Amino acid sequence: MGLGLAIRRAANHAYPCCRAIINSMIANSDVLNERMLREARWLGKDAYPAHEEWSAELEELLQFLQAHNRLNSFWPRLTGPRTQERDDALQEIRVARFLHANAYPIVQWEPPGNGNYIGEFSVGVLPAPIFIEIKSPGWEAELSQEERDAGRAKQAKYQEIRGGADGPWRAIRSSIRKAYPKFRSTQPNLLVIADDRFMALAGWGKLAAEHALFIRSTALDGEAGYFTTSEFENLGGVALFKTEVFLSGGLRYTFLLYPNPTARIETALPPAFIKSFLQ
């Protein structure tokens, strides 16, 4: 079967909203996009890539991986049958490319963390590289138990405009708890939360982070903000990352950084890095 025929057959089974995108990619994209569409076992399970902007970004992300000799490492996750695994991989690549574009190059992929853990990558910053871990909590966590029992988690993400049962501050705290065992006490550490919730955590502005990290009251689940005590002193900070496409065209990344004032000296984020992203 020829490459073009393989992709056209996939396009015929895709969501209606993305058939035009795929057909355009067949005609106009280079070999990386074509190869991914040919091999992707997730094609047709959701609307990705639903916009020309997503299509263009995908090619850029793949070329970024190729330039860093990481294309083969990510390929199984990018082309496997699970859309969530694909999305998690895309978020990791986006964050890496975003930091690289902001003068913080990747100096190591899969750096060693605490114990036998590894991170996503480290970026070059003086006086020491920053160890980066990425968590991508999904919209499924926002479903009620009734919705889960009814099989809603197996359906398409967007069926109606809605909020969820899981508060945004809770998602941030949960991500910190899951990631924290990875962080050594001897190096700067950053957790980036690149979520796939109905409303992105970064879309809440400072509210979600203030409640999750800095509130001194224990009114939320009986816990004070995670950056008000030394309990998470090995974590230098949290960043909320969001990708959005505008109806008028164009794609934008948002990166909201929240340094941990109670971090150890060894694990705190370098001042130059903080200055780059604080608004």
ABEGO torsion letter per residue (X at the ends): XBAAAAAAAAAAABBAAAAAAAAAAAAABBAAAAAAAAABAABGABAOBABAAAAAAAAAAAAAAAAAGAAAAAAAAAABABAAAAAAAAAAAAAAAAAAAAGBBBABBGBBBBEABBBABBBBBOABBBBBBBBBBBAAAABBAAAAAAGAAABBABABBBBBABBAAAAAAAAAAAAAAABBAABBBBBBBBBABABBAAAAEAAAAAAAAABABAABGGBBBAAABAAAAABAEBBBBBBBBBAAEEBBBBBBBBBBAABBAAABBBAAAAAAABX
